[in-house]
Each structure stands twice: as C-alpha cells, then as structure tokens.
Amino acid sequence: MASIRKEFVVQTPVDKVWDALRDVGALHTRLVPGFVIDTRLEPGARVVTFANGLVVREQIVTVDDQQHRVVWSATGERLAHHNAVAQAIEEPDGSTRVVWTADLLPDSAARAVEQMMDQGMAAMQAALDRLS
C-alpha cells in the first residue's frame, strides 16, 4: 500500500486553521479554492469536483475537534482503497503545522495522487496564509 505524507507550516493560529479544515463542505471556498471547484454534502459524505474535472465521492470518517483532525475515504474506478487524514497541529511559536497523509491502492496510482496532493497543498497553504 502506498503512503504519501505532505506538510507545511503557516503563521495562522491553529483555531483559524481548524475552523477552515473542519468545514468539510466548503473545500472550494475556504480550504483549497481553485484546486477544488465544488463541494456538495451528502449524508456522511461529500462529492468533490476538482479543477481537473475529476469528481470523487468522499466518505467523511471523522471530524475530531480535540485532535484537529479530519479523516475521509474514497474508492472508485481509479482507486481500490484511499484513506486520508488532514490535521492541524499547533507549534510552540503559535504557528500551525498542517499534515496531510493518504494511504492508497493500487500502488501504481501513487504518483497521480501525490501530484494532486501537491497542488492541493499549494492551494491550502495560500488560503490559510490569507487567514493570518
């Protein structure tokens, strides 16, 4: 199983980062605008439309207010398994580390998923920087 981990640090306080991260229905407006162009909520899930045209249904596994952690999963024609976690971690200097991990199958999909995660992280960092 392929595992991908991405992270960055922003000067935005963890409460502001968490407020955007936990808003699972507003990816396209608050967290990764431009990378995601639409998010539609369904019971227990969200349907995400990416800028590249890909549409994915993601089951929301948990939104953990204590750990500042969102977990979701998705399967489809390209992925037999996908589980992802995004977490906001307060740093000692008041900045926030954002960590996004994904575990997926098949391994052959890792390169494409990692490229999308790189684009998503750039959009996320820009959006969260604007909150500081």
JOHU-V571840 format. One record per backbone hydrogen bond with DSSP energy under -1.0 kcal/mol. NH is the residue of the N-H (numbers start at 1). CO is the residue of the C=O. If there is no record, write none. Layout:
{{NH | CO} {NH | CO}}
//
This chain:
{{2 | 104} {4 | 102} {6 | 100} {8 | 98} {10 | 96} {17 | 13} {18 | 14} {19 | 15} {20 | 16} {21 | 17} {22 | 18} {24 | 22} {26 | 23} {30 | 26} {31 | 26} {32 | 27} {35 | 32} {36 | 32} {37 | 49} {38 | 49} {40 | 47} {42 | 45} {45 | 42} {46 | 58} {47 | 40} {48 | 56} {49 | 38} {50 | 54} {51 | 35} {53 | 50} {56 | 48} {58 | 46} {59 | 73} {60 | 44} {61 | 71} {62 | 71} {64 | 69} {68 | 64} {69 | 64} {70 | 86} {71 | 62} {72 | 84} {73 | 59} {74 | 82} {76 | 79} {80 | 105} {81 | 105} {83 | 103} {84 | 72} {85 | 101} {86 | 70} {87 | 99} {88 | 68} {89 | 97} {91 | 95} {94 | 91} {96 | 10} {97 | 89} {98 | 8} {99 | 87} {100 | 6} {101 | 85} {102 | 4} {103 | 83} {104 | 2} {105 | 81} {109 | 106} {110 | 107} {113 | 109} {114 | 110} {115 | 111} {116 | 112} {117 | 113} {118 | 114} {119 | 115} {120 | 116} {121 | 117} {122 | 118} {123 | 119} {124 | 120} {125 | 121} {126 | 122} {127 | 123} {128 | 124} {129 | 125} {130 | 126} {131 | 128} {132 | 129}}
//
